[in-house]
Each structure stands twice: as C-alpha cells, then as structure tokens.
C-alpha cells in the first residue's frame, strides 16, 4: 500500500491518502507564529494500521519546517506529542503549562 500526506490549504488540514484514496485528516488553524491542531480523524476502515502516526509525523515535521509552533488542541495530537518527546519543544512554554505537557 502506498501512503501520501498532502497539505490541503483550502480546507486547512493535512490529509493522508492510502492507495490514492483519502484515509483521514488533521485539521489545523494558523496564527502568526503557531499552528493549532484542532481535530484529527482516521476513517474507520483505516484505523489501527498506523496511518494516524504517519499523518501526524508528516504534519508536525512540515509545521516545524514552516517555522510554526504547535498548539495541540486535538486529543490525538496532544497524546502523540506527549509520547514523542522530540516534538515537545514545538509547543510554546505557556501552552505546555496550560495543557499540562512535560516541560
């Protein structure tokens, strides 16, 4: 199976495609300095196959490359960041404190 993550600027989200069909997405909203991830969904037939991890790794790496900080408002994104410490530094200190994330 081939996977591809694309940024859909019109719908303000990152989308994951499996064999050419959309399998899920991570909605985000940009401010001047941060990107808030507000909702992530993997469609039922694709759940439990690691596509959420692929989607969020790509979305967060792209966000880092674009120079944005991350506001993990979505529980899935928050959990992903909590369990992968390499992404914690992308969350501004004030947001880490407010969300109870590791410092």
C-alpha positions as CSV (number, residue, x, y, z in Angstrom):
1,X,0.0,0.0,0.0
2,X,1.3,3.4,-0.8
3,X,0.7,6.4,1.5
4,X,1.0,10.1,0.9
5,X,0.3,13.1,3.2
6,X,-0.7,16.3,1.5
7,X,-1.4,19.7,2.9
8,X,-4.8,21.0,1.8
9,X,-4.6,24.7,2.3
10,X,-8.2,25.3,1.1
11,X,-9.6,23.1,3.9
12,X,-6.9,24.0,6.4
13,X,-5.8,20.4,7.0
14,X,-3.3,17.7,6.3
15,X,-4.7,14.7,4.6
16,X,-3.4,11.1,4.3
17,X,-4.1,9.1,1.2
18,X,-3.7,5.3,1.0
19,X,-3.5,3.9,-2.5
20,X,-4.9,7.2,-3.8
21,X,-8.0,7.4,-1.5
22,X,-8.3,9.7,1.5
23,X,-7.9,7.8,4.8
24,X,-8.0,10.6,7.3
25,X,-7.0,14.2,8.1
26,X,-5.7,16.6,10.7
27,X,-7.4,20.0,10.8
28,X,-5.4,23.0,11.7
29,X,-5.6,26.7,12.1
30,X,-2.6,29.0,11.7
31,X,-1.8,32.2,13.7
32,X,1.2,34.4,13.0
33,X,3.5,32.0,15.0
34,X,1.6,28.9,15.8
35,X,-0.4,26.2,14.2
36,X,-3.3,24.9,16.3
37,X,-4.3,21.3,15.5
38,X,-8.0,21.1,16.4
39,X,-9.3,17.8,15.1
40,X,-7.8,14.6,13.7
41,X,-9.7,11.7,12.2
42,X,-8.7,8.4,10.6
43,X,-11.6,6.8,8.8
44,X,-12.9,3.5,10.3
45,X,-11.5,1.1,7.7
46,X,-8.0,2.6,8.2
47,X,-7.9,2.7,12.0
48,X,-5.3,0.6,13.8
49,X,-2.9,0.4,10.9
50,X,-0.5,3.2,11.9
51,X,-1.9,5.8,9.5
52,X,-2.5,8.3,12.3
53,X,1.2,8.2,13.2
54,X,2.2,8.7,9.6
55,X,-0.2,11.6,9.2
56,X,0.9,13.4,12.4
57,X,4.6,12.8,11.9
58,X,4.3,14.4,8.5
59,X,2.1,17.2,9.6
60,X,4.3,18.1,12.6
61,X,7.5,17.8,10.5
62,X,6.0,20.1,7.9
63,X,4.9,22.5,10.6
64,X,8.5,22.6,12.0
65,X,9.9,23.2,8.6
66,X,7.5,26.1,8.0
67,X,8.6,27.7,11.3
68,X,5.4,27.4,13.3
69,X,5.0,26.3,16.9
70,X,2.3,23.8,17.7
71,X,-0.9,24.1,19.8
72,X,-2.1,20.5,20.3
73,X,-5.8,21.2,20.9
74,X,-6.8,17.9,19.5
75,X,-6.5,15.0,22.0
76,X,-4.9,12.7,19.4
77,X,-2.2,15.3,18.6
78,X,-1.7,16.0,22.3
79,X,-1.2,12.3,23.0
80,X,1.2,12.0,20.0
81,X,3.3,14.8,21.3
82,X,3.3,13.6,24.9
83,X,4.6,10.2,23.8
84,X,7.2,11.5,21.4
85,X,9.4,13.9,23.2
86,X,11.2,15.2,20.1
87,X,8.0,17.3,19.4
88,X,7.5,18.8,22.9
89,X,9.8,21.7,22.1
90,X,7.5,22.8,19.3
91,X,4.8,23.6,21.9
92,X,5.3,27.1,23.4
93,X,6.1,27.1,27.1
94,X,2.9,28.9,28.0
95,X,0.8,26.2,26.2
96,X,2.8,23.4,27.8
97,X,1.9,24.8,31.2
98,X,-1.7,25.3,30.3
99,X,-2.1,21.9,28.8
100,X,-0.1,20.0,31.5
101,X,2.5,18.9,29.0
102,X,6.1,18.0,30.1
103,X,8.3,21.0,30.4
